[in-house]
Amino acid sequence: MSALNFDNVQVVAWTEPDSSVETAADGSKFSVELPGHFYVGVVVGGVRVPIYEKSAAGLLADMAAVAGQTPPAPVAAPDQTPPAA
C-alpha cells in the first residue's frame, strides 16, 4: 500500500450537545439539555477526525474563570549587567 499524503489539512473545533432524561416528582419524564463535549480535530479527506475532547461544561467554566481574571503583569527581565570587578 502506498503512503497517503494530505495537503491543506484543516484544524477545526466543534461542540456536540448532550441531553439527559430526568424523572419529575410526579413520575413524568422530561429531557434536560446538557453542554455536551467540545472537540478539536482535523478534517482529512473530508472526514472530521477528533484529536482532543473536553467536557463543554468544563470548557465554559474555564472560560468564565479566565474572563473574571486580569492577566498577570509581565515579568521584567533580570538585569543582565555583569557585576563590577
N, CA, C and O atoms as CSV, one atom per row, in Angstrom:
chain,resi,resn,atom,element,x,y,z
A,1,MET,N,N,0.848,-1.178,0.000
A,1,MET,CA,C,0.000,0.000,0.000
A,1,MET,C,C,0.889,1.235,0.000
A,1,MET,O,O,1.844,1.306,0.774
A,2,SER,N,N,0.598,2.188,-0.837
A,2,SER,CA,C,1.404,3.404,-0.915
A,2,SER,C,C,0.991,4.379,0.189
A,2,SER,O,O,-0.137,4.347,0.682
A,3,ALA,N,N,1.927,5.238,0.557
A,3,ALA,CA,C,1.672,6.242,1.593
A,3,ALA,C,C,0.705,7.292,1.061
A,3,ALA,O,O,0.746,7.655,-0.115
A,4,LEU,N,N,-0.152,7.766,1.932
A,4,LEU,CA,C,-1.088,8.831,1.578
A,4,LEU,C,C,-0.628,10.126,2.223
A,4,LEU,O,O,-0.334,10.156,3.418
A,5,ASN,N,N,-0.564,11.178,1.453
A,5,ASN,CA,C,-0.227,12.500,1.963
A,5,ASN,C,C,-1.430,13.408,1.761
A,5,ASN,O,O,-2.051,13.400,0.698
A,6,PHE,N,N,-1.754,14.180,2.772
A,6,PHE,CA,C,-2.892,15.088,2.696
A,6,PHE,C,C,-2.381,16.509,2.845
A,6,PHE,O,O,-1.821,16.876,3.878
A,7,ASP,N,N,-2.580,17.303,1.805
A,7,ASP,CA,C,-2.228,18.718,1.853
A,7,ASP,C,C,-3.441,19.501,2.343
A,7,ASP,O,O,-4.580,19.051,2.219
A,8,ASN,N,N,-3.181,20.654,2.888
A,8,ASN,CA,C,-4.252,21.560,3.325
A,8,ASN,C,C,-5.180,20.921,4.352
A,8,ASN,O,O,-6.401,21.038,4.242
A,9,VAL,N,N,-4.614,20.250,5.341
A,9,VAL,CA,C,-5.423,19.685,6.424
A,9,VAL,C,C,-5.951,20.849,7.246
A,9,VAL,O,O,-5.193,21.737,7.635
A,10,GLN,N,N,-7.230,20.845,7.504
A,10,GLN,CA,C,-7.889,21.945,8.211
A,10,GLN,C,C,-8.085,21.580,9.682
A,10,GLN,O,O,-8.574,20.495,9.995
A,11,VAL,N,N,-7.701,22.491,10.586
A,11,VAL,CA,C,-7.930,22.311,12.021
A,11,VAL,C,C,-9.302,22.892,12.337
A,11,VAL,O,O,-9.602,24.022,11.950
A,12,VAL,N,N,-10.134,22.131,13.034
A,12,VAL,CA,C,-11.494,22.567,13.349
A,12,VAL,C,C,-11.795,22.295,14.818
A,12,VAL,O,O,-11.134,21.481,15.462
A,13,ALA,N,N,-12.802,22.992,15.334
A,13,ALA,CA,C,-13.307,22.758,16.688
A,13,ALA,C,C,-14.823,22.779,16.615
A,13,ALA,O,O,-15.407,23.553,15.857
A,14,TRP,N,N,-15.463,21.916,17.416
A,14,TRP,CA,C,-16.915,21.856,17.402
A,14,TRP,C,C,-17.423,21.342,18.742
A,14,TRP,O,O,-16.676,20.746,19.518
A,15,THR,N,N,-18.692,21.579,18.998
A,15,THR,CA,C,-19.327,21.042,20.201
A,15,THR,C,C,-20.432,20.097,19.777
A,15,THR,O,O,-21.073,20.287,18.744
A,16,GLU,N,N,-20.639,19.094,20.578
A,16,GLU,CA,C,-21.756,18.182,20.386
A,16,GLU,C,C,-22.561,18.190,21.677
A,16,GLU,O,O,-22.100,17.676,22.696
A,17,PRO,N,N,-23.773,18.774,21.646
A,17,PRO,CA,C,-24.581,18.840,22.860
A,17,PRO,C,C,-25.038,17.450,23.291
A,17,PRO,O,O,-24.994,16.496,22.513
A,18,ASP,N,N,-25.466,17.357,24.514
A,18,ASP,CA,C,-25.941,16.100,25.073
A,18,ASP,C,C,-27.247,16.393,25.797
A,18,ASP,O,O,-27.579,17.555,26.032
A,19,SER,N,N,-27.976,15.369,26.145
A,19,SER,CA,C,-29.196,15.551,26.926
A,19,SER,C,C,-29.343,14.385,27.887
A,19,SER,O,O,-28.741,13.325,27.717
A,20,SER,N,N,-30.153,14.614,28.888
A,20,SER,CA,C,-30.401,13.602,29.900
A,20,SER,C,C,-31.901,13.526,30.130
A,20,SER,O,O,-32.576,14.554,30.177
A,21,VAL,N,N,-32.428,12.315,30.276
A,21,VAL,CA,C,-33.849,12.142,30.593
A,21,VAL,C,C,-33.963,12.037,32.107
A,21,VAL,O,O,-33.397,11.138,32.729
A,22,GLU,N,N,-34.702,12.967,32.684
A,22,GLU,CA,C,-34.878,13.033,34.130
A,22,GLU,C,C,-36.313,12.671,34.489
A,22,GLU,O,O,-37.199,12.700,33.635
A,23,THR,N,N,-36.535,12.332,35.743
A,23,THR,CA,C,-37.870,11.985,36.235
A,23,THR,C,C,-38.313,13.044,37.230
A,23,THR,O,O,-37.611,13.331,38.199
A,24,ALA,N,N,-39.486,13.624,36.984
A,24,ALA,CA,C,-40.060,14.623,37.881
A,24,ALA,C,C,-40.637,13.933,39.112
A,24,ALA,O,O,-40.760,12.709,39.148
A,25,ALA,N,N,-40.990,14.730,40.119
A,25,ALA,CA,C,-41.548,14.185,41.364
A,25,ALA,C,C,-42.834,13.401,41.116
A,25,ALA,O,O,-43.141,12.459,41.846
A,26,ASP,N,N,-43.592,13.793,40.077
A,26,ASP,CA,C,-44.845,13.089,39.778
A,26,ASP,C,C,-44.640,11.856,38.897
A,26,ASP,O,O,-45.608,11.213,38.493
A,27,GLY,N,N,-43.388,11.529,38.601
A,27,GLY,CA,C,-43.083,10.348,37.801
A,27,GLY,C,C,-42.982,10.597,36.308
A,27,GLY,O,O,-42.606,9.698,35.556
A,28,SER,N,N,-43.314,11.811,35.865
A,28,SER,CA,C,-43.222,12.099,34.433
A,28,SER,C,C,-41.762,12.291,34.040
A,28,SER,O,O,-40.935,12.707,34.852
A,29,LYS,N,N,-41.466,11.988,32.803
A,29,LYS,CA,C,-40.108,12.103,32.269
A,29,LYS,C,C,-39.971,13.412,31.505
A,29,LYS,O,O,-40.916,13.860,30.856
A,30,PHE,N,N,-38.792,14.025,31.584
A,30,PHE,CA,C,-38.507,15.225,30.810
A,30,PHE,C,C,-37.032,15.231,30.438
A,30,PHE,O,O,-36.196,14.630,31.113
A,31,SER,N,N,-36.737,15.923,29.352
A,31,SER,CA,C,-35.373,15.969,28.835
A,31,SER,C,C,-34.695,17.262,29.286
A,31,SER,O,O,-35.294,18.337,29.250
A,32,VAL,N,N,-33.444,17.140,29.706
A,32,VAL,CA,C,-32.641,18.288,30.121
A,32,VAL,C,C,-31.478,18.404,29.149
A,32,VAL,O,O,-30.730,17.449,28.943
A,33,GLU,N,N,-31.333,19.579,28.556
A,33,GLU,CA,C,-30.221,19.824,27.635
A,33,GLU,C,C,-28.942,20.029,28.439
A,33,GLU,O,O,-28.931,20.802,29.396
A,34,LEU,N,N,-27.868,19.346,28.061
A,34,LEU,CA,C,-26.578,19.445,28.734
A,34,LEU,C,C,-25.556,20.060,27.786
A,34,LEU,O,O,-25.729,19.998,26.568
A,35,PRO,N,N,-24.486,20.658,28.331
A,35,PRO,CA,C,-23.487,21.280,27.459
A,35,PRO,C,C,-22.824,20.310,26.480
A,35,PRO,O,O,-22.479,20.712,25.369
A,36,GLY,N,N,-22.641,19.065,26.856
A,36,GLY,CA,C,-22.047,18.087,25.948
A,36,GLY,C,C,-20.538,18.119,25.975
A,36,GLY,O,O,-19.925,18.279,27.032
A,37,HIS,N,N,-19.934,17.966,24.794
A,37,HIS,CA,C,-18.485,17.879,24.681
A,37,HIS,C,C,-17.962,18.844,23.626
A,37,HIS,O,O,-18.648,19.170,22.657
A,38,PHE,N,N,-16.726,19.293,23.841
A,38,PHE,CA,C,-16.020,20.183,22.932
A,38,PHE,C,C,-14.891,19.371,22.319
A,38,PHE,O,O,-14.154,18.691,23.032
A,39,TYR,N,N,-14.754,19.440,21.013
A,39,TYR,CA,C,-13.733,18.672,20.299
A,39,TYR,C,C,-12.836,19.599,19.496
A,39,TYR,O,O,-13.288,20.618,18.974
A,40,VAL,N,N,-11.568,19.240,19.403
A,40,VAL,CA,C,-10.621,19.862,18.485
A,40,VAL,C,C,-10.113,18.725,17.612
A,40,VAL,O,O,-9.764,17.653,18.106
A,41,GLY,N,N,-10.076,18.971,16.317
A,41,GLY,CA,C,-9.630,17.920,15.419
A,41,GLY,C,C,-9.192,18.479,14.081
A,41,GLY,O,O,-8.962,19.679,13.934
A,42,VAL,N,N,-9.083,17.604,13.126
A,42,VAL,CA,C,-8.688,17.974,11.773
A,42,VAL,C,C,-9.682,17.376,10.786
A,42,VAL,O,O,-10.369,16.399,11.081
A,43,VAL,N,N,-9.739,17.980,9.625
A,43,VAL,CA,C,-10.518,17.417,8.527
A,43,VAL,C,C,-9.522,16.808,7.551
A,43,VAL,O,O,-8.699,17.514,6.969
A,44,VAL,N,N,-9.601,15.501,7.378
A,44,VAL,CA,C,-8.704,14.760,6.495
A,44,VAL,C,C,-9.560,14.062,5.454
A,44,VAL,O,O,-10.393,13.218,5.785
A,45,GLY,N,N,-9.353,14.413,4.210
A,45,GLY,CA,C,-10.121,13.788,3.138
A,45,GLY,C,C,-11.624,13.973,3.301
A,45,GLY,O,O,-12.406,13.110,2.902
A,46,GLY,N,N,-12.035,15.109,3.893
A,46,GLY,CA,C,-13.455,15.400,4.092
A,46,GLY,C,C,-14.050,14.776,5.349
A,46,GLY,O,O,-15.242,14.934,5.613
A,47,VAL,N,N,-13.236,14.074,6.121
A,47,VAL,CA,C,-13.716,13.411,7.336
A,47,VAL,C,C,-13.192,14.161,8.554
A,47,VAL,O,O,-11.994,14.422,8.663
A,48,ARG,N,N,-14.091,14.504,9.466
A,48,ARG,CA,C,-13.708,15.177,10.707
A,48,ARG,C,C,-13.143,14.137,11.681
A,48,ARG,O,O,-13.827,13.182,12.048
A,49,VAL,N,N,-11.881,14.336,12.096
A,49,VAL,CA,C,-11.197,13.392,12.975
A,49,VAL,C,C,-10.882,14.094,14.301
A,49,VAL,O,O,-10.037,14.989,14.328
A,50,PRO,N,N,-11.541,13.708,15.399
A,50,PRO,CA,C,-11.246,14.355,16.675
A,50,PRO,C,C,-9.867,13.967,17.198
A,50,PRO,O,O,-9.458,12.809,17.109
A,51,ILE,N,N,-9.158,14.956,17.744
A,51,ILE,CA,C,-7.847,14.731,18.331
A,51,ILE,C,C,-7.921,14.927,19.845
A,51,ILE,O,O,-7.237,14.234,20.599
A,52,TYR,N,N,-8.754,15.872,20.286
A,52,TYR,CA,C,-8.849,16.231,21.696
A,52,TYR,C,C,-10.318,16.410,22.055
A,52,TYR,O,O,-11.092,16.970,21.278
A,53,GLU,N,N,-10.695,15.934,23.232
A,53,GLU,CA,C,-12.071,16.069,23.706
A,53,GLU,C,C,-12.048,16.613,25.128
A,53,GLU,O,O,-11.224,16.205,25.947
A,54,LYS,N,N,-12.962,17.539,25.413
A,54,LYS,CA,C,-13.089,18.110,26.751
A,54,LYS,C,C,-14.564,18.326,27.028
A,54,LYS,O,O,-15.336,18.633,26.120
A,55,SER,N,N,-14.948,18.166,28.271
A,55,SER,CA,C,-16.324,18.453,28.660
A,55,SER,C,C,-16.623,19.913,28.334
A,55,SER,O,O,-15.862,20.801,28.718
A,56,ALA,N,N,-17.716,20.166,27.635
A,56,ALA,CA,C,-18.066,21.549,27.303
A,56,ALA,C,C,-18.346,22.346,28.568
A,56,ALA,O,O,-18.042,23.537,28.627
A,57,ALA,N,N,-18.919,21.708,29.576
A,57,ALA,CA,C,-19.161,22.399,30.843
A,57,ALA,C,C,-17.838,22.830,31.460
A,57,ALA,O,O,-17.733,23.938,31.984
A,58,GLY,N,N,-16.824,21.966,31.404
A,58,GLY,CA,C,-15.506,22.318,31.920
A,58,GLY,C,C,-14.880,23.452,31.137
A,58,GLY,O,O,-14.257,24.342,31.717
A,59,LEU,N,N,-15.040,23.426,29.822
A,59,LEU,CA,C,-14.501,24.492,28.986
A,59,LEU,C,C,-15.192,25.812,29.303
A,59,LEU,O,O,-14.531,26.843,29.426
A,60,LEU,N,N,-16.513,25.788,29.435
A,60,LEU,CA,C,-17.254,27.009,29.757
A,60,LEU,C,C,-16.829,27.552,31.119
A,60,LEU,O,O,-16.713,28.765,31.292
A,61,ALA,N,N,-16.595,26.662,32.088
A,61,ALA,CA,C,-16.134,27.093,33.406
A,61,ALA,C,C,-14.739,27.706,33.310
A,61,ALA,O,O,-14.463,28.724,33.946
A,62,ASP,N,N,-13.860,27.091,32.520
A,62,ASP,CA,C,-12.508,27.634,32.331
A,62,ASP,C,C,-12.563,29.016,31.690
A,62,ASP,O,O,-11.841,29.924,32.102
A,63,MET,N,N,-13.414,29.175,30.687
A,63,MET,CA,C,-13.542,30.461,30.002
A,63,MET,C,C,-14.084,31.528,30.949
A,63,MET,O,O,-13.622,32.669,30.924
A,64,ALA,N,N,-15.062,31.167,31.784
A,64,ALA,CA,C,-15.622,32.114,32.743
A,64,ALA,C,C,-14.573,32.526,33.766
A,64,ALA,O,O,-14.504,33.690,34.161
A,65,ALA,N,N,-13.760,31.570,34.193
A,65,ALA,CA,C,-12.708,31.882,35.165
A,65,ALA,C,C,-11.690,32.847,34.569
A,65,ALA,O,O,-11.242,33.778,35.238
A,66,VAL,N,N,-11.330,32.621,33.314
A,66,VAL,CA,C,-10.358,33.497,32.661
A,66,VAL,C,C,-10.957,34.886,32.455
A,66,VAL,O,O,-10.266,35.890,32.628
A,67,ALA,N,N,-12.226,34.951,32.090
A,67,ALA,CA,C,-12.870,36.237,31.841
A,67,ALA,C,C,-12.950,37.068,33.118
A,67,ALA,O,O,-12.949,38.297,33.056
A,68,GLY,N,N,-13.018,36.409,34.274
A,68,GLY,CA,C,-13.121,37.127,35.534
A,68,GLY,C,C,-11.782,37.537,36.112
A,68,GLY,O,O,-11.735,38.208,37.143
A,69,GLN,N,N,-10.703,37.150,35.474
A,69,GLN,CA,C,-9.377,37.464,35.989
A,69,GLN,C,C,-8.706,38.502,35.120
A,69,GLN,O,O,-9.009,38.633,33.934
A,70,THR,N,N,-7.799,39.230,35.717
A,70,THR,CA,C,-6.981,40.135,34.911
A,70,THR,C,C,-5.695,39.381,34.566
A,70,THR,O,O,-5.183,38.621,35.387
A,71,PRO,N,N,-5.182,39.587,33.371
A,71,PRO,CA,C,-3.960,38.880,33.009
A,71,PRO,C,C,-2.808,39.289,33.923
A,71,PRO,O,O,-2.758,40.434,34.374
A,72,PRO,N,N,-1.902,38.388,34.197
A,72,PRO,CA,C,-0.776,38.738,35.067
A,72,PRO,C,C,0.119,39.783,34.417
A,72,PRO,O,O,0.248,39.843,33.194
A,73,ALA,N,N,0.731,40.600,35.258
A,73,ALA,CA,C,1.645,41.628,34.744
A,73,ALA,C,C,2.872,40.943,34.162
A,73,ALA,O,O,3.311,39.914,34.677
A,74,PRO,N,N,3.428,41.501,33.098
A,74,PRO,CA,C,4.635,40.894,32.528
A,74,PRO,C,C,5.774,40.932,33.543
A,74,PRO,O,O,5.901,41.873,34.327
A,75,VAL,N,N,6.580,39.909,33.508
A,75,VAL,CA,C,7.723,39.821,34.410
A,75,VAL,C,C,8.894,40.529,33.756
A,75,VAL,O,O,9.229,40.266,32.601
A,76,ALA,N,N,9.507,41.424,34.499
A,76,ALA,CA,C,10.655,42.152,33.961
A,76,ALA,C,C,11.837,41.206,33.818
A,76,ALA,O,O,12.057,40.328,34.652
A,77,ALA,N,N,12.574,41.397,32.773
A,77,ALA,CA,C,13.765,40.572,32.546
A,77,ALA,C,C,14.795,40.901,33.620
A,77,ALA,O,O,14.925,42.057,34.023
A,78,PRO,N,N,15.519,39.902,34.080
A,78,PRO,CA,C,16.545,40.190,35.098
A,78,PRO,C,C,17.631,41.090,34.527
A,78,PRO,O,O,17.909,41.088,33.327
A,79,ASP,N,N,18.223,41.847,35.414
A,79,ASP,CA,C,19.293,42.744,34.986
A,79,ASP,C,C,20.465,41.909,34.453
A,79,ASP,O,O,20.981,41.034,35.148
A,80,GLN,N,N,20.868,42.185,33.231
A,80,GLN,CA,C,21.942,41.429,32.596
A,80,GLN,C,C,23.293,42.119,32.715
A,80,GLN,O,O,24.264,41.703,32.083
A,81,THR,N,N,23.356,43.181,33.531
A,81,THR,CA,C,24.621,43.888,33.684
A,81,THR,C,C,25.599,43.050,34.484
A,81,THR,O,O,25.271,42.627,35.593
A,82,PRO,N,N,26.796,42.795,33.955
A,82,PRO,CA,C,27.753,41.983,34.718
A,82,PRO,C,C,28.178,42.724,35.983
A,82,PRO,O,O,28.250,43.953,35.989
A,83,PRO,N,N,28.455,41.992,37.036
A,83,PRO,CA,C,28.885,42.649,38.274
A,83,PRO,C,C,30.235,43.354,38.079
A,83,PRO,O,O,31.080,42.924,37.294
A,84,ALA,N,N,30.400,44.440,38.817
A,84,ALA,CA,C,31.675,45.191,38.728
A,84,ALA,C,C,32.784,44.344,39.321
A,84,ALA,O,O,32.595,43.662,40.328
A,85,ALA,N,N,33.939,44.398,38.685
A,85,ALA,CA,C,35.085,43.593,39.173
A,85,ALA,C,C,35.860,44.321,40.213
A,85,ALA,O,O,36.847,43.797,40.727
